[in-house]
Amino acid sequence: MAEIPGEDRDEPHQRAMYFAHGDINGYDFWGEAEFARWSHHSRSTFGRTVFRELDKLRGGPDSGALQAEFDLVTSEGRAIAAETQAYSFSGDEQVRIIDCEFTIHANHGLVRIGDTKEGIFAIRLVKGLKPPTGHMVNSEGASGEKGIWGHRANWVDYYGNVAGENVGLAIFDHPENLRHPTYWHARRYGLLAANPFGLKEFFHNKSQDGDYVIPADGSVTLRYRVFIHHGDFREARVAEAYRQYATKK
């Protein structure tokens, strides 16, 4: 999924939730070759996340779940890793919750997750949640892109008015995740992404190294919660909702 700068853009693909990264074994799985000018990679090094099978699909009146398997495939058509994505859906009249679990499997040899800001669990938001009508805050009390981008926090919440209704959306970083609390690639034009790997760009310091190596036949799992709510972050008690999530066994 390409990151396309510009607050006035509102293409349908910007309103999406996805798991991807801009440097896995040197291939870009975040961007798209059609928008190569926004990537550090050449057109020949864009990868694809290819669906393989659906493991689980369950629905119900107030909850649901799905789990799917994918291959990470290079531009030459070679699989370099596998990925499991699992989602659980629940909620009530006040909130909607999506629990997300992502596992990258090094089933084709060593996997190096590179240091780049372009990743890794992201949501593109509707126009109503972008400034000036929308607002962004984090668990540390910071607000706006300047206070949040590249900084660590347990959660980030975007809230505003959508179709006449005050609503918001937060991403929670699980306390057992790698490098918790995570860093945030959060932009004022409506991109909200948790990324524990982009240290060089976040710190503007080439001596930092956010690379992470998964040994052959190993794996790494990352967990997040998407918390969709009425009102602003105070009215929705986002901090308390995060505490409940973080202490849940």
C-alpha positions as a printed Julia matrix, in Angstrom:
249×3 Matrix{Float64}:
   0.0     0.0    0.0
   1.68    3.2   -1.13
   1.9     6.2    1.14
   0.62    9.09  -0.95
   1.34   12.48   0.66
  -1.21   15.29   0.46
  -4.1    16.21   2.69
  -6.53   16.75  -0.17
  -6.24   13.22  -1.56
  -9.17   10.98  -0.62
  -8.93    7.95  -2.89
 -10.9     4.88  -1.74
  -7.74    2.9   -0.96
  -6.81    5.46   1.7
  -9.64    4.2    3.92
  -8.15    0.82   4.74
  -6.54   -1.29   7.43
  -3.44   -3.29   6.49
  -0.27   -5.04   7.67
   2.78   -4.44   5.51
   6.39   -3.28   5.65
   8.65   -1.3    3.35
  11.77   -3.45   3.65
  11.7    -7.23   4.03
  14.88   -8.81   2.7
  15.31   -5.69   0.59
  11.83   -5.81  -0.99
   9.12   -3.2   -0.48
   5.81   -4.75   0.62
   4.37   -1.39   1.76
   4.51    0.62  -1.43
   3.34   -0.11  -4.94
   5.34    0.01  -8.17
   2.76    2.44  -9.62
   3.83    4.95  -6.95
   7.55    4.13  -6.93
   8.5     7.81  -6.59
   7.36    7.69  -2.94
   9.57    4.67  -2.17
  13.3     4.2   -1.58
  13.07    1.09  -3.76
  13.36    0.64  -7.5
  10.43   -0.78  -9.46
  12.21   -4.14  -9.61
  12.15   -4.6   -5.82
   8.45   -4.31  -4.94
   7.02   -7.44  -3.33
   3.46   -8.75  -3.13
   1.51  -10.28  -0.25
  -0.25  -13.21  -1.93
  -3.29  -14.9   -0.36
  -2.84  -18.67   0.06
  -5.71  -20.01   2.19
  -8.43  -19.15   4.66
  -8.01  -21.07   7.94
 -10.94  -19.72   9.91
 -14.15  -17.85   9.25
 -16.74  -17.49  12.01
 -19.64  -15.07  12.38
 -22.34  -14.37  14.91
 -24.77  -11.72  16.17
 -22.13   -9.87  18.22
 -18.73  -11.32  17.31
 -16.73  -12.93  14.57
 -13.25  -14.12  13.6
 -11.14  -14.92  10.59
  -7.62  -16.16   9.95
  -5.78  -16.34   6.65
  -2.37  -17.41   5.33
  -0.26  -15.42   2.86
   3.06  -15.71   1.07
   5.48  -12.79   0.77
   6.54  -12.97  -2.87
   9.32  -11.0   -4.58
   9.02   -9.26  -7.95
  10.66  -12.37  -9.45
   7.85  -14.56  -8.1
   9.9   -16.16  -5.33
   8.4   -16.64  -1.85
  10.74  -15.38   0.89
   8.45  -15.74   3.92
   4.91  -16.54   5.01
   2.42  -14.54   7.0
  -0.56  -15.39   9.2
  -3.17  -12.71   9.79
  -5.88  -13.3   12.42
  -8.74  -10.97  13.39
 -11.41  -11.12  16.09
 -14.38   -8.75  15.96
 -16.59   -7.71  18.89
 -18.41   -4.72  20.3
 -21.57   -3.16  21.66
 -23.59    0.02  21.15
 -20.7     2.23  22.23
 -17.55    0.6   20.8
 -16.34   -1.75  18.12
 -13.17   -3.78  18.71
 -10.9    -5.56  16.24
  -8.16   -7.68  17.81
  -5.37   -8.32  15.32
  -2.54  -10.85  15.43
   0.15  -10.98  12.74
   2.9   -13.59  12.48
   5.76  -13.52   9.98
   7.25  -16.99   9.43
  10.81  -17.38   8.16
   9.96  -20.58   6.29
  12.28  -19.88   3.35
  15.4   -18.95   5.29
  16.44  -15.94   7.34
  14.17  -12.87   7.19
  15.47   -9.37   7.79
  12.86   -6.73   8.61
  14.58   -3.49   7.63
  14.71   -0.11   9.31
  12.17    2.12   7.55
   9.29    4.32   8.62
   7.06    2.62   6.06
   5.22    0.07   8.19
   3.86   -1.96   9.74
   0.25   -2.06  11.02
  -1.63    0.85   9.53
  -5.03    2.42   9.05
  -6.01    5.06   6.49
  -8.69    7.3    7.96
 -11.7     9.07   6.49
 -11.48   12.8    5.83
 -13.57   13.7    8.89
 -10.84   12.44  11.2
  -8.12   14.54   9.58
  -7.24   18.08  10.68
  -8.62   20.62  11.02
 -11.83   18.79  12.01
 -10.0    15.77  13.4
  -7.52   15.5   16.25
  -4.73   13.07  17.15
  -3.52   12.3   20.7
  -1.4     9.6   22.3
  -1.07    7.85  25.65
   1.69   10.28  26.74
  -0.54   13.32  26.36
   1.07   14.54  23.15
  -1.08   15.81  20.28
  -0.72   16.4   16.56
   1.77   14.96  14.11
   4.71   16.89  15.56
   4.15   15.48  19.04
   3.35   11.92  17.95
   5.26   10.99  14.77
   8.35    8.93  15.59
   7.62    8.87  19.32
   6.81    5.9   21.53
   3.38    5.42  23.07
   1.03    2.66  24.2
  -1.72    3.98  21.94
  -2.69    6.72  19.52
  -6.25    7.94  19.0
  -7.7     9.92  16.09
 -11.1    11.52  16.78
 -13.4    13.97  15.04
 -16.77   14.41  13.4
 -17.83   12.0   10.66
 -21.22   12.49   8.98
 -22.43   14.59  11.91
 -21.35   12.11  14.58
 -18.44   12.51  17.0
 -16.37    9.32  16.76
 -12.78    8.16  17.09
 -10.43    5.31  16.38
  -7.39    4.17  18.36
  -4.7     1.55  17.85
  -3.41   -0.18  20.98
   0.09   -1.71  21.08
   0.16   -5.02  22.98
   2.59   -4.91  25.95
   4.27   -8.16  24.8
   5.05   -6.79  21.35
   8.6    -6.32  20.17
  10.04   -2.97  21.35
   6.92   -2.01  23.28
   5.83    0.75  23.56
   6.0     1.05  19.82
   6.99    4.0   17.66
   4.31    5.65  15.52
   4.29    6.59  11.85
   1.27    8.87  12.32
   0.6    11.61   9.79
  -1.84   14.52   9.86
  -3.27   13.55   6.45
  -4.93   10.49   7.99
  -2.31    7.74   8.28
  -2.03    5.95  11.62
   0.63    3.22  11.81
   2.4     1.36  14.61
   6.0     0.63  13.59
   8.72   -0.77  15.9
  11.32   -0.86  13.09
  11.82    2.7   11.77
  14.41    4.02  14.2
  16.82    5.69  11.72
  14.1     7.86  10.23
  12.24    8.44  13.47
  15.39    9.67  15.23
  16.94   11.23  12.08
  20.07    9.36  13.15
  21.87    6.88  10.89
  23.61    5.33  13.89
  20.27    3.94  15.09
  19.41    0.45  13.86
  15.83   -0.78  13.87
  16.53   -3.91  11.79
  15.18   -7.17  13.17
  16.28  -10.62  12.03
  14.04  -13.69  12.19
  16.27  -16.78  12.01
  15.44  -19.52   9.51
  12.35  -21.47  10.64
  11.65  -18.84  13.3
   8.8   -16.33  13.55
   7.77  -13.05  15.12
   4.23  -12.18  16.26
   2.76   -8.7   16.72
  -0.62   -7.98  18.31
  -2.75   -4.85  18.18
  -6.27   -3.77  19.07
  -8.33   -1.35  17.01
 -10.74    0.51  19.3
 -13.55    2.39  17.51
 -15.62    4.62  19.76
 -18.16    7.41  20.16
 -17.0    10.83  21.35
 -13.46   12.01  21.93
 -10.72   10.05  23.68
 -11.76   11.3   27.12
 -15.45   10.52  26.68
 -14.57    7.06  25.37
 -12.13    6.46  28.25
  -9.48    5.26  25.82
  -6.76    5.15  28.49
  -8.89    2.85  30.66
  -9.76    0.69  27.67
  -6.05    0.3   26.98
  -5.34   -0.67  30.6
  -7.98   -3.39  30.36
  -6.48   -4.64  27.12
  -2.91   -4.6   28.49
  -3.79   -6.59  31.6
  -6.08   -9.11  29.91
  -4.74  -12.67  30.12
